[in-house]
Amino acid sequence: MALDALDRAAEEAALSGEQFKTLMAAFNREMGLDESYDTLVNKLEKQGKSGKAAKAIAGAVASYKAKGG
């Protein structure tokens, strides 16, 4: 399942929450993304998604946008 793969990748990367946020912020700036990772996570959580699901979705969106989507 995709969430399991994301969990494994996060564990292998061994990034703390703050390190990941810093990395995503730099990625968003570099890629010119209009919405920050944290903003998207907050929106998804407000829509009723769990924190884990919101983070997975936000990561997938960032990846998609990075590939030109």
N, C-alpha and C positions, 0 to 999 in steps of 0.2 A: 504494500500500500504506500502511496506517496507520502503520507505523514510519517510512516516508519522510516522511510528513506531520509526525510528531512531531519528526523530526530538523530539518526545515525550520523549524518553529515555534521550536525551541530556538535555531537559528542566528539567526533573525530577532530573537528576543528578546535575543540576545547577553548572556545571563546567565552569570556564572561558576558553577562548581559550588557554591560557598559561598553566593552570592546566591540561587541556586535553592533550596537547602536552607532558607535563612532565609525565603524567600517561602513555601515549602510548609509550614514549621512554623507560620507566622502563619496561613496558610489553614486548616490542620488545627485550630488553636485556635479560629479564628473559626467554623468549621463544626461544631465539636464532634465531630470524627472521633476514633474511639477508638484508631486505630493510626497512628503516624507514618509518613511517607513512607519514611524510612530503615529503620524496622523492617520494613515490608513488602518493601522492596528486599532486605534481608538474608535474610528468609525465602524469598523467591523464588530468590535465588542459592543458598541451601542446598539447595533442591529441584532444582538443576541448571540453572536458567535462566541465560543469559548476562547480564552486567551491563546491556547495552543493552536486552535484552528485559525484564529485571526493572524497569528504570526506566520503560519504556514502559507496562508493565502497571500499575505503582504509580500512574503519572500518570493512566491511564485510570480506575482505581478511584477515585482522588480526585475526578476529574471527575464520575463517575457518582454518587458520594455527595453531591457538591455540588448536583446536580440533584434530589436527594431520593430517590435509589435505595437 
